[in-house]
Amino acid sequence: MNDIQWTVVDTFTDKIFHGEPIAVCSLQETLNDELLHAIALEHHYSETVFLQSLDSAWWFRSFNAQGEVFSQGNGLLAAAHVCRQMQKIPSQNIEIKTVLGGMKILFHNDRIYLEYPHIQVQPEKIPENFYDFFSILPLEVLQNGPVVVAVF
């Protein structure tokens, strides 16, 4: 295994040691899920993101203590910031491939914008363990694979 370059980005702030710290790891080779999860556990942040340039596209995956996390905004912002700082971005916009599909990251001056993919969702029954997470019932629950949306 090659060395893994990583950095910590404080998202949602312009002050060091404020905001939400996210570990961003730049991979030279594809690693298995068990190793990615172990690296995330070692970093011990709310999220550890992994970037790899493959087939002229950036691949993005994100893990936390529980396992893989799908399409988290703060992780994507941190990854975009690192790409920009490392000057690995050929233009003002980049395409990122995630487990949920492709998305765009747009740069304008000092701002980063995320353009999420359109995801088709289907109505689902409200899970029995819903009250483990929320104290009120939603009007409806929609789902597509790992993506669950509760409408209140």
trRosetta pair geometry for C-beta under 8 A, 3 or more apart (Angstrom, degrees):
i j d omega theta_ij theta_ji phi_ij phi_ji
1 4 7.9 -20 157 -39 108 97
1 29 7.1 -142 -138 61 64 131
1 31 7.3 48 -131 -100 119 107
2 28 4.5 -35 75 59 153 132
2 29 5.8 126 16 2 113 112
3 28 7.9 52 64 6 56 130
4 25 5.2 -4 171 -163 117 112
4 26 7.2 159 -170 66 66 53
4 27 6.4 -17 -126 -99 95 63
4 28 7.9 -143 -100 7 56 87
4 39 7.3 -45 97 -131 170 145
5 25 7.1 144 83 -157 48 56
5 26 4.5 -13 70 52 102 108
6 23 5.7 8 -179 -176 123 97
6 24 6.3 165 -152 84 71 46
6 25 4.3 -25 -95 -98 103 71
6 26 7.1 -171 -79 13 49 69
6 43 7.7 -119 164 -93 152 127
7 23 7.6 164 85 -151 31 56
7 24 5.6 -15 61 58 79 96
7 82 5.9 161 55 -115 124 118
8 21 5.2 -4 -177 -165 112 106
8 22 7.0 152 -156 73 62 37
8 23 5.6 -34 -97 -95 74 61
8 24 7.6 160 -99 14 23 77
8 45 7.4 167 -130 -69 104 149
9 21 7.2 147 76 -149 37 54
9 22 5.2 -24 63 61 89 91
9 24 5.8 31 -4 -11 114 122
9 77 7.9 -160 124 111 139 80
9 78 3.9 161 67 -142 137 96
9 81 5.4 127 -138 76 148 138
9 82 6.3 -111 -51 -52 133 96
10 13 5.2 -46 136 59 109 115
10 15 7.4 -73 112 84 150 49
10 16 6.4 155 7 -135 149 37
10 17 6.7 -94 -84 -43 149 11
10 18 5.9 85 174 67 141 51
10 19 4.0 114 167 62 89 119
10 20 7.0 139 -158 61 57 30
10 21 5.5 -31 -95 -87 66 66
10 22 8.0 157 -95 15 19 74
11 19 5.2 -172 74 163 38 126
11 20 4.9 -28 57 62 96 89
11 21 7.8 166 10 -93 77 15
11 22 5.6 33 -19 -3 117 120
11 74 4.4 144 96 -158 165 95
11 77 5.2 100 -133 90 121 125
11 78 5.3 -79 -64 -62 113 94
11 81 8.0 -165 -96 -5 81 145
12 19 4.5 159 69 -138 74 104
12 20 6.0 44 30 13 115 94
12 74 6.8 -47 -24 -116 107 108
12 77 7.9 79 -46 96 69 160
13 18 4.2 -166 -169 100 163 102
13 19 3.1 -135 3 -47 117 114
15 18 4.2 38 81 19 102 132
15 19 7.4 155 60 -15 73 98
20 46 6.3 -46 -172 37 112 136
20 74 5.5 -15 82 -167 135 153
21 45 5.3 -113 104 -128 92 126
21 46 7.8 126 71 19 65 90
22 45 6.0 156 -119 141 32 146
22 46 7.3 -57 -94 64 73 86
22 47 5.1 -16 -129 79 96 98
22 48 7.3 167 -173 -98 67 33
22 49 6.4 22 166 -1 114 106
22 74 5.9 177 -57 137 140 98
22 75 5.6 -176 -155 -103 142 59
22 78 3.9 -121 82 -50 135 167
23 40 7.5 178 61 -121 128 59
23 43 4.1 -70 -18 -159 160 154
23 45 5.2 162 -11 20 95 139
23 47 7.5 -164 36 105 72 53
23 48 4.2 -12 69 -119 111 85
23 49 7.1 174 91 26 58 61
24 48 7.8 -172 -75 -162 26 57
24 49 5.2 -11 -114 66 69 99
24 51 6.7 15 -176 -5 95 113
24 75 8.0 150 -90 -160 87 70
24 78 5.1 -162 -59 138 120 105
24 79 5.5 167 -130 -93 122 59
24 81 7.9 -163 -30 67 163 91
24 82 4.5 -160 115 -30 155 156
25 39 6.6 7 -49 149 164 144
25 48 6.6 29 -9 173 112 99
25 49 7.0 -176 26 91 73 48
25 50 5.0 -21 71 -107 103 70
25 51 7.1 174 86 23 50 71
26 51 5.4 -26 -110 70 62 100
26 52 7.6 134 -167 -85 52 51
26 82 7.2 -153 -57 144 107 132
26 86 7.4 83 -77 -65 155 169
27 30 7.1 83 143 -91 139 29
27 31 6.3 -123 -134 -6 139 105
27 50 5.6 29 -23 -174 122 101
27 51 6.7 177 18 80 82 43
27 52 4.2 -36 70 -82 106 103
28 52 7.7 -159 -63 -130 7 95
29 52 7.9 -74 80 -133 6 132
30 52 6.7 97 -85 177 64 173
30 54 7.6 40 -65 -80 104 141
31 35 4.6 -102 171 85 115 128
31 36 5.5 141 99 -55 114 85
31 39 7.9 47 118 -11 160 136
31 50 7.5 -110 43 -154 115 155
32 35 5.2 90 61 12 76 101
32 36 7.1 -140 101 -5 38 91
33 36 5.5 -56 -145 38 34 113
33 37 6.1 34 157 -19 68 106
33 68 7.0 -55 -146 -50 111 116
34 37 5.9 -56 -149 37 27 110
34 38 6.4 29 151 -20 63 107
35 38 5.5 -51 -145 35 34 114
35 39 6.4 37 154 -21 65 102
36 39 5.8 -53 -151 34 31 111
36 40 6.6 31 150 -18 63 105
36 48 8.0 180 177 100 76 115
36 50 5.9 -70 -135 -29 114 153
36 61 6.5 -21 -163 110 155 131
36 63 5.3 148 140 -25 96 148
36 68 7.8 36 108 -85 129 89
37 40 5.6 -53 -150 36 34 113
37 41 6.4 36 151 -20 66 103
37 63 5.2 -145 -100 -165 56 147
37 67 5.9 -24 -112 -122 125 55
37 68 7.6 -75 -80 -50 98 67
38 41 5.6 -51 -148 35 33 113
38 42 6.4 37 151 -22 64 104
39 42 5.5 -52 -150 34 33 115
39 43 6.6 31 153 -17 65 103
39 48 6.3 -160 115 136 89 155
39 50 7.9 84 82 -75 142 116
39 63 7.5 96 70 64 85 138
40 43 5.9 -55 -149 36 32 108
40 45 7.8 -96 -162 51 72 77
40 47 7.7 -45 -144 -165 114 32
40 48 3.8 -161 -112 36 78 129
40 63 3.7 -123 -44 103 156 109
40 64 6.0 -135 168 -111 134 14
40 65 7.0 -149 128 -67 106 38
41 44 6.9 27 176 -71 38 64
41 65 6.1 89 -104 -118 76 67
43 48 4.7 123 47 -85 148 128
44 65 7.8 39 -127 -75 53 106
45 48 6.0 121 54 -61 106 78
45 64 7.8 -98 97 -124 61 81
46 64 6.0 -21 171 -124 44 123
47 62 5.6 -9 -167 -173 108 112
47 63 7.4 142 -154 76 59 33
47 64 5.3 -48 -94 -77 55 98
47 69 6.0 -75 -120 42 103 156
47 72 5.8 -132 -115 88 155 161
47 74 6.6 136 38 89 148 105
47 75 4.6 -103 145 -76 143 113
47 78 7.9 158 96 25 116 146
48 62 7.1 158 80 -155 42 61
48 63 5.4 -23 63 66 93 83
48 64 7.1 149 14 -89 76 45
49 60 6.5 -17 -171 -163 110 90
49 61 7.2 159 -156 85 62 41
49 62 4.7 -25 -103 -100 77 85
49 75 4.3 143 -65 -172 126 104
49 76 7.6 165 -117 -67 156 36
49 78 6.2 150 22 82 137 114
49 79 5.0 -95 123 -64 149 111
50 60 7.3 147 78 -155 57 42
50 61 4.8 -11 57 62 106 89
50 62 7.3 -168 17 -78 73 38
50 63 7.5 29 -11 3 109 101
51 58 5.9 -22 -160 -168 98 105
51 59 7.2 145 -156 76 45 55
51 60 6.0 -9 -101 -100 70 69
51 79 5.3 145 -64 -151 122 111
51 82 7.2 -173 6 86 150 127
51 83 6.9 -153 -163 -68 165 101
52 58 7.4 143 73 -157 37 56
52 59 4.8 -18 63 57 89 104
53 56 7.8 9 -179 -113 91 17
53 57 7.5 168 -152 83 57 30
53 58 5.9 -35 -97 -98 65 63
53 59 7.7 180 -90 14 15 80
53 88 7.4 -123 -61 172 136 130
54 57 6.4 -28 74 64 65 77
54 59 5.3 8 26 -13 115 122
57 95 5.8 -57 -137 96 95 107
57 96 7.6 137 174 -127 90 23
57 97 5.3 52 143 -15 131 117
57 102 8.0 -74 -158 -116 138 110
58 83 7.1 -22 -111 -100 155 145
58 94 6.0 29 8 161 134 124
58 95 6.9 160 33 90 88 56
58 96 4.9 -43 87 -111 107 69
58 97 6.9 169 86 17 51 75
59 96 7.6 125 -119 -166 14 68
59 97 5.1 -33 -107 68 64 102
59 98 8.0 142 -162 -84 57 35
60 75 7.8 135 177 130 116 107
60 76 6.8 45 -179 -106 158 79
60 79 5.9 68 -124 171 118 174
60 96 4.8 18 -12 -180 129 117
60 97 6.8 162 19 73 79 45
60 98 5.1 -34 72 -88 101 82
61 68 6.7 -57 -174 -134 99 108
61 98 7.4 144 -86 -140 49 68
61 99 6.9 67 -111 -33 85 104
62 68 6.8 101 80 -161 56 65
62 69 4.5 -61 110 66 106 96
62 70 7.6 176 58 -78 109 15
62 71 8.0 -170 29 -29 134 15
62 72 5.5 -132 125 26 166 113
62 75 4.5 47 -114 161 140 167
63 67 6.4 -77 -143 169 89 27
63 68 5.4 -49 -97 -97 76 47
63 69 6.4 159 -113 5 18 87
64 67 7.3 -3 58 48 65 29
64 69 5.2 57 -6 -41 103 125
66 69 7.9 90 64 -68 99 87
68 99 7.2 54 162 -9 139 158
69 72 5.2 9 135 -30 123 124
69 75 7.1 136 90 -15 127 155
70 98 7.4 111 -157 158 69 122
70 99 6.1 -89 -119 68 93 116
70 100 5.8 96 -172 -44 108 118
70 146 4.7 143 -28 104 155 130
70 147 6.3 -119 115 -72 144 76
71 76 7.4 4 -158 -41 53 129
71 98 5.8 98 -80 145 81 160
71 100 5.2 -20 -48 16 125 146
71 103 7.8 113 -127 -29 105 153
71 116 6.8 71 -168 -133 130 112
71 147 7.4 7 33 -92 134 109
72 75 4.2 67 82 14 108 113
72 76 6.7 176 88 -11 56 87
73 76 5.8 -61 -148 39 31 110
73 77 6.2 32 156 -20 68 106
73 114 6.1 -153 -134 27 86 165
74 77 5.6 -50 -146 35 34 114
74 78 6.4 36 154 -20 65 104
75 78 5.7 -52 -147 36 32 111
75 79 6.3 32 154 -19 65 106
76 79 5.6 -52 -144 37 32 112
76 80 6.3 34 155 -20 65 106
76 96 7.1 166 -139 76 103 167
76 103 7.7 -35 -137 94 146 141
76 105 6.8 -164 169 -89 103 118
76 114 5.6 75 114 -109 139 133
77 80 5.8 -55 -148 36 29 111
77 81 6.4 33 153 -22 63 106
77 112 5.7 134 -137 92 79 139
77 114 7.1 -78 -67 -48 78 122
78 81 5.7 -54 -150 34 31 114
78 82 6.5 29 153 -17 64 105
79 82 5.8 -55 -150 36 32 109
79 83 6.4 33 153 -19 65 105
79 96 7.5 90 111 -119 138 147
80 83 5.7 -52 -148 35 32 113
80 84 6.3 30 155 -18 65 108
80 94 7.4 177 -123 46 88 124
80 105 4.5 -159 -104 -174 127 149
80 107 7.5 179 174 -72 117 97
80 112 4.9 130 109 -152 142 140
80 114 7.9 -138 -31 -80 150 88
81 84 5.8 -59 -150 38 28 110
81 85 6.2 25 154 -17 66 109
81 112 6.7 -87 -63 -44 76 155
82 85 5.7 -55 -143 39 31 110
82 86 6.1 22 160 -11 66 110
83 86 6.0 -64 -145 44 26 103
83 88 5.2 -93 -158 64 74 102
83 89 5.2 84 143 -54 105 102
83 94 6.7 -54 134 1 157 168
84 87 7.4 24 177 -78 34 40
84 89 5.7 -12 -94 1 58 137
84 107 6.5 135 -98 -101 132 145
84 112 7.8 -127 -23 -87 146 117
89 92 7.9 72 143 -103 124 13
89 94 5.4 -93 -133 -56 102 124
89 107 7.4 83 139 -10 161 146
90 94 7.9 116 36 -94 74 91
91 94 7.3 158 61 -68 82 64
92 106 6.9 23 138 -159 89 65
92 107 4.9 -134 -168 63 71 94
92 108 7.3 57 -177 -76 123 55
93 104 5.8 -10 -173 -169 111 109
93 105 6.8 161 -157 82 60 51
93 106 5.1 -14 -107 -107 94 66
93 107 6.9 -157 -76 18 45 78
94 104 7.3 153 80 -154 40 61
94 105 5.1 -8 58 56 89 101
95 102 5.8 -11 -173 -165 104 113
95 103 7.5 150 -156 78 59 34
95 104 6.0 -38 -101 -99 59 67
96 102 7.0 150 79 -153 44 61
96 103 5.4 -23 63 65 93 84
96 104 7.5 156 18 -104 81 16
96 105 5.9 52 -15 -16 119 109
97 101 7.6 -85 -148 165 66 25
97 102 5.3 -34 -102 -95 67 73
98 101 6.5 -3 62 53 83 35
98 102 7.5 153 21 -97 72 22
98 103 6.3 8 4 7 116 113
98 117 8.0 -152 48 1 110 124
99 146 7.6 25 112 27 126 137
100 103 8.0 29 84 -36 100 115
100 117 6.3 -178 124 49 96 127
100 119 6.4 -37 -180 -90 115 128
100 145 7.5 -177 -111 73 81 137
100 146 7.6 -106 -80 57 100 104
100 147 6.6 72 -118 -46 130 123
101 117 4.1 -67 91 46 124 178
101 119 7.3 -179 18 -86 134 87
102 117 6.0 110 71 -77 50 125
103 114 6.8 10 157 -173 129 83
103 115 5.9 175 -173 87 82 64
103 116 5.5 -25 -125 -126 128 34
103 117 5.1 -103 -78 -33 84 83
104 114 7.7 152 88 -161 57 41
104 115 4.1 4 60 53 98 119
105 112 6.4 -15 -173 -169 99 98
105 113 7.3 152 -163 79 50 52
105 114 6.1 -19 -109 -105 71 62
105 115 7.5 -154 -74 21 26 80
106 112 7.4 143 77 -163 51 48
106 113 4.2 -20 64 64 103 105
106 114 7.8 -156 23 -67 80 18
106 115 6.4 61 -15 -19 111 110
107 111 7.3 154 -155 84 49 54
107 112 6.0 -20 -102 -105 68 65
107 113 7.7 -163 -71 22 23 79
108 111 5.2 -16 69 64 82 102
108 113 6.8 24 9 -8 107 116
116 119 7.8 -49 149 -14 107 103
119 144 5.2 -171 165 59 106 151
119 147 5.8 16 147 63 158 166
120 144 5.8 126 86 -98 58 144
121 142 3.8 58 146 161 133 114
121 143 6.1 127 -156 51 93 13
121 144 4.7 -105 -100 -29 61 103
121 147 6.9 -100 -96 104 106 112
121 149 6.1 -29 -131 24 166 121
122 142 6.6 153 69 -156 26 74
122 143 6.2 -39 60 65 77 68
122 144 6.6 114 6 -78 80 73
123 140 6.1 -58 -131 -173 98 120
123 141 7.3 97 -160 76 58 57
123 142 6.1 -46 -94 -100 42 70
124 127 7.9 8 132 -47 119 78
124 141 4.8 -65 69 104 93 102
124 142 6.6 138 9 -124 92 18
124 143 4.5 24 -25 10 142 118
124 148 7.6 -64 42 -131 148 94
125 141 7.2 -5 104 56 18 125
126 130 5.3 -25 170 -42 96 153
126 137 6.5 -2 -141 -152 163 97
126 138 6.7 172 -108 47 115 94
126 141 5.3 141 -95 -10 60 133
127 130 5.0 139 71 -54 78 84
127 141 7.3 178 -10 -161 78 174
129 132 4.5 -15 175 5 88 126
129 133 7.4 67 133 -8 84 95
130 133 6.4 -76 -170 43 42 96
130 134 6.0 -36 164 45 82 102
130 137 7.1 64 120 -116 144 68
130 138 7.7 -119 -164 5 139 97
130 141 7.9 -115 -102 -71 131 142
130 150 7.9 131 -145 -110 114 140
131 134 6.7 -84 -116 70 35 59
131 135 7.0 59 -146 -113 77 35
134 137 7.8 136 107 -84 120 25
134 138 7.5 44 97 -42 164 90
134 150 7.1 -154 -29 134 160 168
136 152 6.8 69 99 -135 121 117
138 141 5.8 107 73 -63 138 77
138 150 4.0 -137 -73 -176 155 94
138 151 5.5 107 179 62 113 46
138 152 5.2 -84 -123 -79 74 62
139 151 4.9 -59 57 104 100 95
139 152 6.3 136 -5 -138 90 17
140 150 7.9 179 93 -152 42 48
140 151 4.9 8 55 46 80 116
141 148 6.6 -13 -172 -170 100 96
141 149 7.2 156 -159 81 51 50
141 150 5.4 -18 -106 -104 79 70
141 151 7.5 -157 -77 16 31 77
142 148 7.3 154 83 -158 50 48
142 149 4.5 -11 61 59 100 101
142 151 7.1 51 -5 -21 105 107
143 147 6.6 158 -152 90 54 61
143 148 4.9 -9 -102 -105 92 71
143 149 7.3 -169 -73 21 45 68
144 147 5.0 0 60 59 81 109
